[in-house]
Amino acid sequence: MSTEAFRIGFLPLVDAALPILAHELGFAEEQGLALDLVRDVTWATVRDRLLYGHTDAAHMVAPLAIATSLGRDRPATPLAVPFVLGLNGNAITFSTALGQACGLGDTLGDPRAVGAALREVTRTRRLRFGVVHRHSSHNYMLRYWLAGVGIRPDHDVEIVVTSPTFAADALAAGEVDGICVGEPWNSIAVDRGVGRIALATAQIWRRGVEKVLAMRAGVAAERHDATLRLVRALHAAAAHFVEPGTAEASAAILARACYLDAPVDAVLRAITDRIRLVAGGVPVHYPDFMFQYREAANFPWRSQAAWLYAQMARWDGRGHDPADAAVAVGTFRPDLYRAALAGSGAPLPGASSKLEGALGQAIGAGSTQGRLVLGPDGFFDGRAFDPDDIPGYLASLP
């Protein structure tokens, strides 16, 4: 098998772990691939490099892949998502002043209780929160929570865009009152004494889709075999990432200047599900704060793409369009995931879509290969999302 090069764009976030480890630990090489990892600072730049052919694939926020296929903010370019790089892993961090005003304690708060305290603050002043991109899970998860606790996004709270790497600086400068970003940037804000973690996004939607591997659909078709090999390399990296005893070595690799350029301890806390809420505090353990590999976590469920599209329809002012929904759902490519891992022993879901948010406990699920167990995936408000009834779902929301 000849070696084939793949350039992959990424942002310095903990959930860029799988392409980094696939490169550093030889999983890509085992598949006959040579990865060239290209670091950027904003998601817009990651997207543009991908669209203009400067990269072959990208670590990307899932909604941005969908928005790009739909032509939101720019001409439509069909993208393919054959692999999910991780679930959850973000947090909502308040400025220290806002944390005090909301009476945050020394544990992660209940989403409804934190929301009620925040709602009282919004009665006296309009707050500003920073998210990493307009089309990001951060934006949609934050909006979902705010609306669910009676706070009106764009009215009671202004939502602006800030790069993850500058989010702590924005808090320190008083430009925003809160941020919703990925790790390690919440922890860095806390360790600098400028932020206080209020919630993990896993408390808003357990097992919510976060980062994905995105490719131009044409590249995925033209380089079909190499794409499948890349999925296999990333899957092997994910299996290694969750093995006991590997976290410290993985954190040391990710923290390097060429990747996250971040303190090793902050990275290690994220990948071991420990969150330091306040400067100098003892980290608290929140199970599955970041989620890779287990329960077919890397499978691109089309129902998760549908939920993200529903949030776009809710907040972008365009409403639901069945043709757009079909494009959005079609961006996720479980067919490529299955083709890559057929015969490997990895659990392969028998369906490509499911009812999201309906599981209160772990259950066995249908699979065409391997034994598949799916864990709790609830939304904080107890709602479930039926991907076959997006209009009904949207009509039920506050």
Disulfide bonds with the S-S distance in Angstrom:
none
